[in-house]
């Protein structure tokens, strides 16, 4: 009887149930931008076959960017046991966010080797933000989404996270671990 009650409690809590796979929202094509290391960042070489988390920021943002960067660091720290996972922060201000500025920003926020800060032309960044990640315009106005995107090993966008919600980073980490188990 004791085992039966334990089983019922586990089932009621959602344990023991198979979760449906995460949705697929689109595919990220190969791209080449410039990293904070001032070298070409070839997504095919750096990201293909890996799970990664993406966001769009700018380094002189006084609004949500510092919070989002701190949240990305939470993802970095919580997944230290997943060396293949990558974090990618794209700038929406390529005129000011040079590789050197991005490197200093990453250092200030304790970004590790798995985290890249990328810049490119306004057209490249706009295409990625609006047409690939479906997160709005990069138009020189410095407007950007505060969502993170989770990308799987096949370069498919599998989830978005509203970083203004308290549970979003916990959910992102849980979903990363779910994807880690997918074959």
N, C-alpha and C positions, 0 to 999 in steps of 0.2 A: 504494500500500500504506500509506503514511504517513497519508493522509487517511482510509482505511478504519479504521485503528487509532484515530485521533482520534475518529471517529464512534462507534466501539464504547465508548470511554472515556466520552464524553459521555452516551451512552444508559445505560451502567451507573451513572453518577452521578445519573441522574434528569433530566438536561438533555435537552431535545428532546422530552420526554413531556408530553402535556397532563394537567394535574391535574384531577381531578373537582371540580366546584363545591363550595363549602362547604355544609354542611347548613343547613337552616332549622329552628330550634328553637321558634319562636313569633314573635308579632308584638307590638310595643310600641304600645299605643294612645296617642292624644294625651293629654297631661296638662299641668296648670299647677301649678307650685310656686313657691317664692320663691328667688331667686338670692342669691349672696353680695353682689351689688350692691344688695340690698334692693329689688328690683323683681320683678314677675311674670315667670316664665320659662315661656313658652308653647312646648311641645315642637313643636307644629305649625309655628310660625313659626321657631323656632331650629334644629330638627333635621331636619325633613322634607326629603328630597332630599340629605341629607348622610350620610356614614359617621361613626359615633361609637363611642367606647369608654366603658363605664360600670363603676363600682365603687361599693361601699358602705363607708363609713368613719365614724369619729367622731373629733373633733379632740383629745380628751384621752386617746385610746387609747395605752397603753404597750406594746401587743403588736404585731400585724402592720400596723396602719394607717400608721405612718411608712414602713415598707418599701414598702407598696403605693402610697403617695403618691409616693415616690421612683421607683418603677417607672412610674407614670403620667407623671411628668416625663420619664423616658427615652423613653416613647412620644411625648410632646410634642416633645422635642428631635430625635428621629430622623425625625419627619414634618414638620419645619419647611417642607419644600417642598410640603406638601399643605394649603394655606390653608383648604380647605373642611372638613377633618377637625375633629371636636370631641371633647373629653373631658368627661365628666360624672361628678362624684363626689356621690353622694347620702349625706346623713347618716343614721345610725341612732339619733342622739341629738338629736332636734329640740328637746327642752326646754333643752338647754345650747348647742347649735350654732345660735345666732342668725345672721342674715346678717352681722353685724359680726364675730362669732367666725370664721365661715367665710372672710370676706374676709382677716382677719389670718392665718389658717392658709394660705390660698392664697398670700398675699404671702410668708410665711415659706418656702414651698416653691417659690417662683419660678414660679407658675402664670401662664401667658400669657393673652391675650384669648380663645383658643380653648377654654379650660378653665373650666367652670362648676361651682360648688359649690352644691348645692340642699338646701333644707329645706322642710318642710311639716308637715302633721299626722301624728301617729303612724299613723293609719288610711291616709292616702295613701301613706306610705312603706312600710308593711307590705304594702299591695296590690301596689305595684310590685315590692318585693323578693321576696315569696312567690309571687304569682299571675302576674306578668308575667315577671320574670327567673328565677323558679324557684330562688331562692337562700336560702330559709329565712325565718324570722320576724323581724320588727321588733316586739318585744314589751316594750320597756322594760328588757330584760336586757342590752342592748348586745352581743348575740351577732350575728355576721354572717359571711358567707362571705368568703373571701379570693380569690375568683375575679373576673376581669374578664369582661365580656361585650362582644362585637363586634356592632354593629348596622349594617345596610346602609342604602342610600338609600331603600328601601321600608319602613323601620322594622321589618325582620325581624331577629331574633337569629340570627346566623350561626355564632358560635363562643363557647366559654368557655375561659378560661385559668386554670390553677391557679398562682397567683403564687408558691407555695412551690417550684415547679420552676425550676431555673436557665435552662432553654430557653424558658420561657413567653413572656417579653417579646419575644425574637427572633422567635418564631412569630407572636405578635400583630402585630408590625410587618410581617412577611412577608404575613400574611393581609390586613392593611389595604391593602397594595399590590396584592394580588390583587383585592380588591373594587374598588379604584380603577380597575382595567382592565375590570371588568364593565360592560356597558351596561344 
